[in-house]
Amino acid sequence: MNVLKFGGTSVGTVSSLENVRSIVESLPSDTVVVVSALGGLTDKLIATAHLAAAGGDWASEADAIAERHYNIIEGIVRQENKANTLNVVDALLDELRRTYEGVSLISDLPAKTLNVIVSLGERMSAPIVAGAIKNARLHNSLDFVKTEKWFDKNIADSILTHNLIVREFADLANGPHVTGGFISQDRDSGEITNLGRGGSDYTAALIAAALDAEMLDIWTDVDGFMTADPRIINDAKVLPSMSFIESMELCTFGAKVIYPPTIYPVFHKNIPIRILNTFNPEAPGTLISDSSDSKDYPVKGVTAVKNTCLVRLSGNLTEHVAQINTRAYNALARNGVSVFLLAQPGENKEFSFAISSSDQGMAYRSLNEEFVPELLDGSLKNISFEENLSTIAVVGEGIRHMKGLDGRILNTLLRLGIRTLACSEGNSDTTASFVVEEKDTVEAIKAIHGLFF
């Protein structure tokens, strides 16, 4: 059996939903289909919630949301399913209006309430898609995707979710089966939560792993993974294949094709992923598996993470490199701060870490607490931060064995007058990364991409 995930652009219009229906109805009945909210709806739901909290005209926005859903139901849902689909969606739209009204009355938008509001996107799209597909069975993902709190974030309880998925889809033969992605439920409180933007991909991966699927298909609006963002590189190429590790690295460093946590559940089960285009279903797409053909492209892609902050630890600490690295990493990890890049100290005796700018405050507190003795005795002189940066990543299996790669990239950037503030030094066999000023991001990507493609 296969698990298919269709993103917002794939379920955004009657025309795109006709493509979805055609794709699903051509497959065996044991297919599981995971869908996002209608394209752009999650942003609309959030914006209207803030409008209600500010005392604005939320009612007209809610009416527009309702009209969009009614038009799609009229245009795509099978005649025999329309009455039931309308009843389900009407009840959810009523819940949405009541929630907006409550937000407006208290002039506040609690996080729990916003979770309920955004959940309604998938809770409405799933019955619409199920109603459009012949013999489809609808499943409520709130019943089987359970989360727990971790660093004040909602993280899937993988064991509980796995067991509930197996139970929910015990009768796979009578399908296809349709469910909403992204949304979840706290295992302890029962409150509605979500898996983060892009979480529908993750829902699909959890289902694929629990059911030992043969393949996870991610249907989107591009022909596959590309060597760079086509909005930056006009002649970016579609990659026929890549490894799990390569895709993880590209997603971690900013590629938007897959939500990064998606890869882990299927990677551990060795379930391949295909990236396919709903609007061009004949295209072969990109196959992600445990290996890739390096003959296609030894370098798989160039991407970037903006809003990077460079953390510098300055002082006479170079005699204890391994210990300092371990302590810094552990201190940051305990507080949920991810490190993009580590640059080893040189003559200036500085350790450098690239992190997300949003984590700067937590990183400052974590490192100052960890290195109190060194700050007091003067061996650590300063912990400083530089913002408005980007981390550029060049990804490919065995990239560290490409002779002179770092030198070629650094010289290319230097000739263009692009300042490189830090670079990775053998931290990964798959990724070479460089920190530049954010204003130079596009020019740096174009220059580096031109070296390899």
C-alpha positions in Angstrom: 0.0 0.0 0.0 1.0 3.6 -0.6 0.4 6.8 1.5 -0.2 9.9 -0.5 0.0 13.5 0.8 -1.6 16.4 -1.1 -0.6 19.9 -0.1 -2.6 23.1 0.0 -2.1 24.0 -3.7 -3.2 20.5 -4.7 -6.5 20.8 -2.8 -7.0 24.6 -3.4 -9.4 24.7 -6.3 -11.9 22.5 -8.1 -9.5 22.1 -11.0 -6.7 20.9 -8.7 -9.0 18.6 -6.8 -10.1 17.0 -10.1 -6.4 16.0 -10.5 -6.3 14.6 -7.0 -9.4 12.6 -7.6 -8.0 11.2 -10.8 -4.7 10.2 -9.2 -6.3 8.5 -6.2 -9.0 6.7 -8.1 -6.4 5.1 -10.3 -4.7 3.4 -7.3 -5.6 0.3 -5.3 -8.3 0.7 -2.5 -5.7 0.3 0.3 -4.3 3.8 -0.4 -4.2 6.3 2.5 -4.6 10.0 1.5 -3.4 12.8 3.8 -4.6 16.3 2.9 -3.7 19.8 3.9 -6.2 22.7 4.3 -7.3 24.5 1.1 -4.4 26.5 -0.3 -3.8 29.7 1.6 -6.5 28.9 4.1 -4.3 28.5 7.2 -2.9 32.0 6.7 -6.4 33.3 6.2 -7.6 31.6 9.4 -4.7 33.1 11.4 -5.1 36.6 10.0 -8.8 36.6 10.7 -8.2 35.4 14.3 -5.9 38.4 14.9 -8.4 40.7 13.2 -11.1 39.4 15.6 -8.8 40.0 18.6 -8.2 43.6 17.4 -11.9 44.3 17.1 -12.0 44.2 13.3 -14.6 42.9 10.9 -14.0 39.2 11.2 -17.5 38.3 10.2 -17.1 39.2 6.5 -13.8 37.2 6.4 -15.6 34.2 7.9 -18.3 34.6 5.3 -15.6 34.5 2.5 -14.1 31.4 4.0 -17.5 29.7 4.1 -18.3 30.7 0.5 -15.0 29.3 -0.7 -15.7 25.9 0.9 -19.3 25.9 -0.4 -18.1 26.6 -4.0 -15.6 23.8 -3.9 -18.2 21.3 -2.4 -20.6 22.3 -5.2 -17.9 21.9 -7.9 -16.1 18.6 -6.8 -18.0 16.5 -4.2 -19.9 13.6 -5.7 -23.7 14.1 -5.8 -24.5 11.3 -3.4 -22.1 12.7 -0.8 -23.0 16.4 -1.0 -25.6 16.5 1.7 -23.4 14.8 4.3 -20.4 16.8 3.3 -22.3 20.1 3.7 -23.6 19.0 7.1 -20.1 18.3 8.3 -18.6 21.5 6.9 -21.6 23.6 8.1 -21.0 22.4 11.7 -17.3 23.2 11.5 -18.0 26.7 10.0 -20.4 27.3 12.9 -17.6 26.4 15.3 -15.3 28.7 13.5 -17.7 31.7 13.8 -18.4 31.0 17.5 -14.7 30.9 18.2 -14.0 34.1 16.3 -16.9 35.8 18.2 -15.4 34.7 21.5 -12.0 36.0 20.5 -13.6 39.3 19.5 -15.5 39.6 22.9 -12.4 39.1 25.0 -10.1 41.0 22.6 -7.4 38.3 23.1 -6.2 35.3 21.2 -4.9 32.5 23.5 -2.6 30.0 21.9 -5.1 27.2 22.6 -7.8 29.0 20.8 -5.6 29.7 17.8 -4.8 25.9 17.7 -8.6 25.2 17.4 -9.0 27.8 14.7 -6.2 26.6 12.5 -7.3 23.0 13.0 -10.5 23.7 11.2 -8.7 24.0 7.8 -7.8 20.3 7.7 -11.0 19.3 9.5 -13.0 20.9 6.6 -10.7 19.9 3.7 -10.6 16.2 4.6 -14.4 15.6 4.3 -14.5 17.5 1.1 -11.7 15.4 -0.5 -13.3 12.2 0.9 -16.7 13.3 -0.6 -15.1 13.9 -4.0 -13.4 10.4 -4.3 -15.4 7.3 -5.1 -15.8 4.9 -2.1 -13.5 7.0 0.1 -13.6 6.5 3.8 -13.0 9.5 6.1 -10.8 9.3 9.2 -10.3 11.9 11.9 -6.6 12.4 12.6 -7.4 13.8 16.0 -8.2 10.3 17.0 -4.7 8.9 16.3 -2.1 11.6 16.1 -1.2 12.4 19.7 1.3 14.9 21.0 3.3 15.6 24.2 4.9 18.8 25.4 8.7 19.1 24.8 10.5 22.4 25.3 7.0 24.0 25.2 6.4 22.6 21.8 3.9 19.9 20.7 5.9 16.9 19.6 4.3 13.7 18.4 4.2 10.8 20.9 5.6 8.4 18.3 4.8 5.1 20.2 1.2 6.0 21.1 0.6 7.5 17.7 2.0 4.4 16.0 -0.3 2.1 17.9 -3.4 4.2 17.3 -2.6 4.4 13.6 -2.3 0.6 13.3 -5.7 0.3 15.1 -7.4 3.0 13.0 -6.4 1.5 9.7 -6.8 -2.1 10.5 -9.2 -2.6 7.6 -7.2 -1.1 4.8 -8.9 -3.1 2.0 -12.1 -1.0 2.0 -10.8 2.4 0.8 -9.3 4.6 -0.3 -8.8 6.3 3.1 -8.7 10.1 3.6 -7.6 12.0 6.6 -6.4 15.5 7.5 -2.7 16.2 8.2 -1.1 18.8 10.5 -3.7 18.6 13.3 -3.2 16.5 16.5 -4.4 16.2 20.1 -2.5 16.4 23.3 -2.3 12.9 24.8 -2.8 14.2 28.4 -5.2 17.2 28.2 -7.1 16.3 25.0 -6.6 19.8 23.7 -6.3 20.3 20.0 -2.7 20.9 18.9 -0.8 20.8 15.7 2.5 19.5 14.2 3.7 22.9 12.9 3.6 24.4 9.4 4.2 21.6 7.0 3.0 19.1 9.5 0.7 17.3 7.0 3.9 15.8 5.5 4.8 14.5 9.0 1.4 13.0 9.5 1.7 11.2 6.2 5.2 9.9 7.2 3.9 8.7 10.6 1.1 6.8 8.9 3.5 5.3 6.3 5.9 4.1 8.9 3.2 2.6 11.2 1.5 0.7 8.2 4.8 -0.4 6.6 3.9 1.3 3.4 5.7 0.5 0.2 6.0 4.2 -0.7 5.2 7.7 0.6 4.2 10.1 -2.2 4.3 13.8 -1.5 2.2 15.5 -4.1 2.9 19.2 -4.5 3.2 21.9 -7.1 6.8 21.3 -8.3 8.2 18.5 -10.4 10.6 17.3 -7.6 13.5 18.4 -5.5 15.6 21.0 -7.5 19.2 22.0 -7.3 18.2 25.4 -6.0 15.1 27.5 -5.5 13.8 28.1 -9.0 12.7 31.6 -8.0 16.4 32.4 -7.6 18.0 30.1 -10.2 15.9 30.1 -13.4 17.7 27.0 -14.8 17.6 25.0 -11.6 17.4 21.3 -12.4 15.1 18.6 -11.1 17.0 15.8 -9.2 16.0 12.3 -10.4 17.1 10.8 -7.1 18.7 11.6 -3.8 19.4 9.8 -0.5 17.5 10.3 2.8 20.6 12.0 4.2 20.8 14.5 1.3 17.1 15.3 1.6 17.4 15.8 5.4 20.3 18.2 4.9 18.6 20.2 2.2 15.3 20.5 4.2 17.2 21.4 7.3 19.0 24.2 5.5 15.9 25.8 4.0 14.6 23.7 1.1 10.8 23.9 1.3 9.8 20.8 -0.6 9.4 18.6 2.6 8.8 19.5 6.2 12.1 18.3 7.8 10.7 15.9 10.5 8.9 14.0 7.7 12.0 12.1 6.7 12.8 10.4 10.0 9.9 8.0 10.4 10.2 6.6 6.9 14.0 6.6 6.9 14.1 4.3 9.9 11.7 1.9 8.0 13.6 2.4 4.7 10.3 3.5 3.0 11.1 5.5 -0.1 9.6 9.0 -0.7 8.6 10.3 -4.1 8.1 14.0 -4.7 5.5 14.4 -7.5 3.6 17.2 -9.1 -0.2 17.2 -8.9 -0.4 19.5 -11.9 2.1 17.4 -13.9 1.4 13.8 -12.8 3.3 12.4 -15.8 6.6 13.9 -14.5 8.9 11.2 -12.9 9.6 13.4 -9.9 12.4 12.8 -7.3 12.9 9.4 -5.6 14.4 9.7 -2.1 15.7 6.4 -0.8 18.7 4.9 1.1 21.0 5.8 -1.8 21.2 8.1 -4.8 23.0 8.0 -8.1 25.9 10.4 -7.7 26.5 10.2 -11.5 23.4 12.4 -11.9 24.8 15.3 -9.9 27.5 14.7 -7.2 26.3 18.0 -5.6 22.6 17.8 -5.1 21.7 21.3 -4.2 22.5 24.8 -2.9 20.1 26.3 -0.4 20.1 28.8 2.5 18.7 29.5 5.9 18.0 33.2 6.4 17.6 34.8 9.9 20.9 33.2 11.0 22.7 34.5 14.1 26.4 33.8 14.6 27.3 33.1 18.3 31.0 33.7 19.1 32.7 32.5 22.3 36.0 34.4 22.6 38.9 33.5 25.0 41.8 31.3 25.7 39.9 28.1 25.4 41.6 26.4 22.4 43.3 23.8 24.6 39.9 22.3 25.4 38.2 22.3 22.0 36.3 19.0 22.4 35.2 19.8 25.9 34.0 23.3 25.0 32.1 22.0 21.9 30.4 19.3 23.9 29.3 21.6 26.7 28.1 24.3 24.4 26.1 21.8 22.2 24.6 20.1 25.3 23.7 23.5 26.9 21.9 24.6 23.7 20.2 21.2 23.1 18.8 21.1 26.6 17.0 24.3 25.8 15.8 23.3 22.3 18.3 25.4 20.4 19.5 23.8 17.1 23.0 24.5 15.7 23.3 24.9 11.9 27.1 25.2 11.8 30.2 24.9 14.0 33.4 26.7 13.1 36.5 25.6 15.1 38.7 28.3 16.7 41.6 29.7 14.7 44.2 32.3 15.6 41.5 34.6 17.0 40.6 31.9 19.5 36.9 32.2 18.8 34.3 29.4 18.7 31.5 30.2 16.3 28.0 28.6 16.2 25.3 29.5 13.7 21.8 29.3 15.1 18.3 30.7 14.2 17.9 34.4 15.2 14.7 33.5 17.0 16.8 31.4 19.4 19.3 34.2 20.3 17.8 34.9 23.7 17.7 31.3 24.8 21.2 30.7 23.5 22.5 33.7 25.4 21.0 32.5 28.7 22.0 28.9 28.1 25.7 29.6 27.3 26.1 32.2 30.1 24.8 29.7 32.7 27.0 26.9 31.3 30.2 28.9 31.3 29.9 30.8 34.6 33.3 29.5 35.8 35.1 30.4 32.6 33.5 33.9 32.5 34.5 34.5 36.1 38.2 33.4 35.7 38.5 35.2 32.4 39.3 32.2 30.2 36.1 33.0 28.4 36.2 36.7 27.7 33.0 37.3 25.8 29.8 35.7 24.3 28.7 37.8 21.4 26.0 37.6 18.7 25.9 38.9 15.1 22.6 39.0 13.3 21.2 39.6 9.8 23.1 36.6 8.4 22.3 33.6 6.2 23.8 30.1 6.3 24.4 28.8 2.7 24.5 25.0 2.4 26.0 22.9 -0.4 24.7 19.3 -0.2 25.8 16.0 -1.7 26.9 12.6 -0.4 30.6 12.5 0.1 31.0 16.2 -0.6 33.9 16.4 1.9 35.9 14.1 -0.4 35.7 16.6 -3.3 39.1 18.0 -3.4 39.4 21.8 -3.0 35.7 22.4 -2.7 35.8 24.8 0.2 38.6 26.8 -1.5 36.7 27.1 -4.8 33.6 28.4 -3.0 35.5 30.8 -0.8 37.5 32.2 -3.7 34.3 32.6 -5.7 32.6 34.5 -3.0 35.7 36.6 -2.3 36.0 37.7 -6.0 32.4 38.9 -5.7 33.1 40.9 -2.6 31.0 38.6 -0.4 32.3 38.3 3.1 32.3 34.8 4.6 32.0 35.0 8.4 32.3 31.3 9.2 32.4 28.0 7.4 32.0 24.4 8.5 35.1 22.4 8.8 34.5 18.7 8.3 31.5 18.6 10.6 29.4 16.7 8.0 30.4 14.3 5.2 27.3 15.5 3.2 27.1 19.3 3.7 29.5 22.2 3.4 28.1 25.4 4.9 29.1 29.0 4.9 27.7 32.1 6.8 27.4 35.3 4.8 25.5 38.5 5.3 21.8 38.2 4.6 21.9 40.9 1.9 24.3 38.7 0.0 22.2 35.5 0.1 20.9 35.5 -3.5 24.2 36.5 -5.1 26.0 33.8 -3.1 23.5 31.1 -4.1 23.8 32.0 -7.7 27.6 32.0 -7.6 27.9 28.7 -5.9 25.2 27.0 -8.0 27.1 28.2 -11.1 30.2 26.3 -9.9 28.4 22.9 -10.0 25.6 23.1 -12.5 
